[in-house]
Amino acid sequence: MTTTSTSLRQTFHALLNPAATGQQMSRLPPRVGERIRDQQESSEVLIGLVQMGVVVILGVLYVISPKKFGPDVPFAPVPWVLSIYLVFTLMRLWWATRARLPNWFLYFSVVLDMALLMALIWSFHLQYRQPASFYLKVPTLLYVFTFIALRALRFEARFVVVAGLTAAVGWLLMVGYVIVIDPQDSMITRDYVHYMTSNSVLLGAEFDKVVSILLVTAILAISLTRGQRLLIQAVVDNSTAQDLSRFVPKEVVRRVRASEQGVVAGEGEVAVATILFTDIEGFTTLSQSMDPTQLIHTLNEYFSVVAEPIERHGGTITQFQGDAILASFNLPEPEPDHAGHAVQAAIEIQALLQRHRFGDGIELRSRIGINSGTVVGGLVGTGNRLGYTLHGDDVNLAARLEQMNKEYGTRIIVSDSTAQLAGRGRFAFRPLGEVRTRGRSGPTTIYTIDPATPAA
């Protein structure tokens, strides 16, 4: 209950103080505020298209309706009003497709829309040669609600309020005109039946129309004010999620978005996956010969080159550790041919590094270890800070295989489990023998592969 009352107070505060919304927008990061404004401006094109539809409908209705202009009417006002509105709508639509419409023009557009509609309704008693009160009963008044609702497309309550107030004032002026146009007969009646069957004026009925206009305006304005806060929050959350996807795997970001109960530490999943571990050969010596700026630039360029084949083959980079990369295939994103894709990615990485030169012609070489097995992937950390990582002995084995390249003078070493899953007939694996690694009870058969060997 307290939350609801607070939300209502915030809504009415924003509604009565439009500057509050502007202040809220100004506090947003510029890129987020720009995205929201882009959404609002694209709505102006849609508003212009709807206005074009209204002009067409009114024009068709005028063409098929009977005309009763007499010699005492020098010109037909309806075509003039529709022509002016058409020209203004085309100009507004043209401007909206090429630039951001200024606020003064938006306010002017709202007022002019209503003024032209009221002028159109006013002209009906001339078209049908009836007393002025005749136009108070035409159904064209319903287009007032269309024009008010049209301003909701921009998700700014102030324009809805201006449209509603303009319509209410305009209709009151129209009623006043009927009452004062003929001092001898104000056309006012209190008899509802007489009102319905004649051109008389029932002030209560006209009051109901004004109240309806104001109520619809208020409801839309309140809804938009509440909805705008949700829109801003949604844009901020989406922008934040896109930024976070640069720090955690995209699949994890998608799961966070779809999570019903929020994200907590300790939730993980077990799967058979292929782990690829790679780092730069001789990086310590290389880093000592570079200044910090050059070192970071070179590392970022290296990571971009290496990451491309990994991600293209369905791998997910879970960690950057100094100059090393830990990538997984089949976790967190499913990849049926995870072993084969990991091996192919490793071959392409080595081929790319042979051709590519970094910075001022620097050649970088990498060592790669690949292992397949059962691993655990999940979010770990504290309640305030989480990170996605992989755990398991098979993850550690991939890192140890990477280091063994030093002993064997190779660039890629894969375990027997990876070779079996990838298909020995598919890649030209060359056995290196059996090795014993820390933490494993039995020996592990390892293989290397010529980086120039393509997949069969």
Residue pairs with C-beta under 8 A, 6 or more apart in sequence:
7 226
10 229
11 222
11 225
11 226
12 222
13 20
14 20
14 21
14 157
14 225
14 228
14 229
15 157
15 161
15 221
15 222
15 225
18 157
18 158
21 156
21 157
21 158
21 225
21 228
24 232
25 33
25 36
25 37
25 232
26 33
28 36
28 232
28 236
29 239
31 239
32 235
32 236
32 239
35 235
35 239
36 231
36 232
36 235
37 100
39 155
39 231
39 235
40 154
40 155
40 156
41 96
41 100
41 101
43 153
43 154
43 155
44 92
44 96
44 101
44 106
44 154
45 93
45 96
45 97
46 153
47 96
47 150
47 151
47 153
47 154
48 89
48 92
48 93
48 96
49 93
50 150
50 153
51 85
51 89
51 92
51 93
51 113
51 150
52 86
52 89
52 90
52 93
54 143
54 146
54 147
55 82
55 85
55 86
55 89
58 82
58 120
58 140
58 143
59 82
59 86
62 78
62 79
62 82
67 76
67 127
68 127
68 128
68 129
69 76
69 126
69 127
69 129
70 129
73 126
73 129
76 127
77 119
77 123
77 126
77 127
78 120
78 123
78 124
78 127
81 116
81 119
81 120
81 123
82 120
84 116
85 113
85 116
85 120
88 109
88 112
88 116
92 101
92 109
95 101
95 105
101 109
106 159
107 159
107 162
110 151
110 159
110 162
110 163
110 166
111 162
111 166
113 147
113 163
114 144
114 147
114 163
114 166
114 167
114 170
115 166
115 170
117 140
117 143
117 144
117 147
118 167
118 170
118 171
118 173
118 174
120 140
121 135
121 138
121 140
121 141
121 174
122 132
122 135
122 174
122 177
123 135
124 130
124 134
124 135
124 138
124 140
125 131
125 132
125 133
125 134
125 135
128 134
130 199
131 178
131 182
131 187
131 199
132 177
132 178
132 181
132 182
132 187
133 178
133 187
133 199
133 200
133 201
134 199
135 174
136 174
136 175
136 178
136 201
136 206
141 171
141 209
144 167
144 171
144 213
145 213
145 216
147 163
147 167
148 160
148 163
148 164
148 167
148 213
148 216
148 217
148 220
149 216
149 220
150 163
151 159
151 160
151 162
151 163
152 160
152 220
152 223
152 224
155 224
155 227
155 228
155 231
156 224
156 228
157 220
157 221
157 222
157 224
157 225
157 228
160 217
160 220
160 221
160 224
161 217
161 221
163 217
164 213
164 214
164 216
164 217
164 218
164 220
164 221
165 214
165 217
167 213
167 217
168 210
168 213
168 214
168 217
171 206
171 209
171 210
171 213
172 210
175 201
175 203
175 206
178 187
178 201
179 186
179 187
179 188
179 201
180 186
186 201
187 199
187 200
187 201
188 200
188 201
188 202
188 203
189 195
189 198
189 200
189 201
189 202
190 202
191 200
192 202
194 200
195 201
195 202
195 205
241 253
241 256
241 257
244 253
244 256
245 253
248 387
248 388
249 316
249 317
249 318
249 332
249 333
249 388
250 316
250 333
251 316
251 332
251 333
252 332
252 379
252 388
255 332
256 263
263 379
263 386
264 379
264 383
265 379
265 380
265 381
265 382
265 383
265 386
266 378
266 379
266 380
267 378
267 379
268 376
268 377
268 378
268 379
268 391
269 331
269 332
269 376
269 377
269 378
270 374
270 375
270 376
271 330
271 331
271 374
271 375
271 377
272 330
272 338
272 372
272 373
272 374
272 375
273 328
273 329
273 330
273 331
273 338
273 372
273 373
273 374
273 375
273 377
273 390
274 328
274 329
274 330
274 338
274 339
274 341
274 342
274 370
274 371
274 372
274 418
274 421
275 326
275 327
275 328
275 329
275 342
275 370
275 371
275 372
275 373
275 375
275 390
275 394
275 395
275 397
275 398
276 310
276 315
276 325
276 326
276 327
276 328
276 329
276 342
276 345
276 346
276 368
276 369
276 370
276 398
277 324
277 325
277 326
277 327
277 368
277 369
277 370
277 398
277 399
277 401
277 402
278 306
278 324
278 325
278 327
278 346
278 349
278 366
278 367
278 368
278 369
278 402
279 321
279 322
279 323
279 324
279 325
279 366
279 367
279 402
280 286
280 302
280 323
280 324
280 364
280 365
280 366
281 364
281 365
281 366
281 367
282 365
283 322
283 323
286 362
286 364
287 295
290 298
294 359
297 359
298 358
298 359
298 362
298 364
299 323
301 358
301 359
302 323
302 358
302 364
303 320
303 325
305 349
305 352
305 353
305 356
306 325
306 349
306 352
306 353
306 366
307 317
307 325
308 352
309 344
309 345
309 348
309 349
309 352
310 317
310 325
310 327
310 345
310 349
311 317
312 345
313 329
313 341
313 342
313 344
313 345
313 348
314 329
314 333
314 335
314 338
314 341
315 327
315 328
315 329
315 335
315 341
315 342
315 345
316 327
316 328
316 329
316 331
316 332
316 333
317 325
317 326
317 327
318 326
318 327
318 328
318 377
318 388
318 389
318 390
319 325
319 326
319 389
324 402
326 390
326 395
326 398
326 399
327 342
327 345
328 375
328 377
328 390
329 335
329 338
329 339
329 341
329 342
330 336
330 338
331 375
331 377
331 390
332 377
332 388
335 341
338 372
338 421
339 370
339 372
339 417
339 418
339 420
339 421
339 422
340 421
340 422
340 423
340 426
340 427
340 455
342 370
342 372
342 418
342 422
343 370
343 412
343 414
343 418
343 422
343 427
343 449
343 455
344 455
346 368
346 370
346 412
346 414
346 449
346 451
347 412
347 449
347 451
347 452
347 453
347 454
347 455
349 366
349 368
350 366
350 368
350 411
350 412
350 451
351 451
351 452
353 363
353 364
353 365
353 366
354 451
356 364
357 363
358 364
365 411
366 411
367 402
367 403
367 405
367 406
367 410
367 411
367 412
368 402
368 405
368 411
368 412
368 413
369 397
369 398
369 399
369 400
369 401
369 402
369 403
369 404
369 405
369 412
369 413
369 414
370 398
370 401
370 412
370 413
370 414
370 415
370 418
371 394
371 395
371 397
371 398
371 401
371 414
371 415
371 417
371 418
372 394
372 415
372 417
372 418
372 421
373 392
373 393
373 394
373 397
373 415
373 417
374 392
374 394
375 390
375 391
375 392
375 394
375 395
376 390
376 391
376 392
377 388
377 389
377 390
377 391
378 388
378 389
378 391
379 386
379 387
379 388
380 386
380 387
380 388
380 389
381 387
393 439
393 440
394 417
396 439
397 415
397 437
397 440
397 444
398 415
400 437
400 438
401 413
401 414
401 415
401 446
402 413
404 413
404 435
404 446
405 411
405 412
405 413
408 432
408 448
410 432
410 448
411 448
411 451
412 448
412 449
412 451
413 432
413 446
413 447
413 448
414 422
414 429
414 446
414 447
414 448
414 449
415 444
415 445
415 446
415 447
416 444
416 445
416 446
416 447
419 427
419 429
419 447
423 456
425 456
426 455
426 456
427 449
427 453
427 455
427 456
428 449
428 450
428 453
429 447
429 448
429 449
430 447
430 448
430 449
430 450
431 445
431 446
431 447
432 446
432 447
432 448
433 445
433 446
434 443
434 444
434 445
434 446
435 443
435 444
435 446
436 442
436 443
436 444
437 444
